[in-house]
Amino acid sequence: MCGIVGKYYFKHYAAGGNDIDAMMQAIYHRGPDSSGKYIGGRAALGFQRLSIIDTVSGHQPLYNETKTIVLLANGEIYNYKEFVPLLESKGHVFSTRSDCEVIIHLYEEYGIEFISKLNGMFAFCLYDTRNDVMFIARDRVGIKPLYYHLNKEAIIFGSEIKGILASGEVITDEATDSLAEYLCFRYLANSRTFFSSVNALEPGTYIRISPSGCTFETFWNLSRYVLNYAQAGDLVETIDAALTSSVQRQMMTDVPLGTQLSGGVDSSLVSKLAAGYSPGLKTFTVSFFESAYDESAYARLLADSAGLEYHQIRVDGKTFADTLPKVIWYHDEPLCHANSVHMYLLCKYARQFVTVLLTGEGADELFAGYPRYQICRFGDAYNKLNPSVASLVKSVLKGVPARKIVIRVDNLGLGAR
């Protein structure tokens, strides 16, 4: 998983790093395998590592040949092997086999525009000491987290909010209306967090940091990507090829790998595809005492049919309740999905066997799989109706003996017409 923390001071050099150890300790759970820090110029940076690729020499911070560029990176760059021969032909020398080292040499060769060439999930900090400029960036869809606090003196950032607060330099209160927004939508939009002076760096964005301040740049936009991709001829074949390639790339690791297998469509498909590249792969499933919620039979069926090694844990109510406070602490916010607790317990169990797990998480978001995604579409259609028809629709819906429909009618604002 890994984690980064850091500070950049706008108005003075020789940044004090006395608190960087506390910031690193606050995110120790993200990377217990090793740690490293850099203190120099205007910056103090810290890293906690979970070793995945190049477990021997890939410790961070990473540097260029002259030690003038410093990198901390959380994530994986799946297409890094494509860049190594090209960069070596241009005279760049690699000191590790780490996938993240290509970030440094790509920056030396192309400047920050290199970021559009990366295929991966990442949150990184790159400090160019020659030009006294720093970049912090987050991957296209925000798989890897990155938060920041900005004031007149400095920018303080980290993979988790608790790492920022551990700096001792951030005084923060609850953000205005954050709880109301969270309870309504089950998330906070854009860069908002529950803390008034801490923001999330938005996906597909990087910050250029220099003595004159910060500028924010968007390097990738989902809407443009979707519009362009909609021109593809056979979307089923296109998606199948993309998914297969994605699973293959994400199996790039120097440590044991498995899959989270819930028994649902998404994790089953990922596990089945992964089995094609690693026969006998270990799978991990959570089962429940309540039969209405237990899908472990489907998970076992998939594992048996695909020749996968099946592992299962069962979670009861007491274990769930005992674990809940810890998972909230890890999230830095309330939990809107109960399965966050189950996923934590499953990962804790799986860690006895593997270091990396593939999952089916995110598929419903990508393919609009949740029924609530239809609310906006229904609301748009309703607002186009003339008042008499709209009134009739409202009356019919209000009369349906289904609590969720009545609630959604009110949420759509239909009661106001």
URLIN-V350049 format. One record per run of one state. SS is the DSSP state (H for helix, E for strand, L for the rest). FROM is the first residue (numbers start at 0). LEN is the number of residues. Records with the same first field share a line. If there is no record, write none. Layout:
SS: FROM-LEN  FROM-LEN
This chain:
L: 0-2  9-10  26-1  30-1  32-1  40-2  49-12  63-5  77-2  89-11  117-2  128-4  138-8  150-3  158-2  165-8  174-3  185-9  195-3  200-4  210-2  218-3  229-5  250-6  260-4  277-4  288-7  306-2  315-1  331-7  350-5  358-4  366-4  383-3  398-4  411-2  416-1
E: 2-7  31-1  33-7  42-7  61-2  68-9  119-9  132-6  146-4  153-5  173-1  194-1  198-2  204-6  212-6  256-4  281-7  308-7  355-3
H: 19-7  27-3  79-10  100-17  160-5  177-8  221-8  234-16  264-13  295-11  316-15  338-12  362-4  370-13  386-12  402-9  413-3
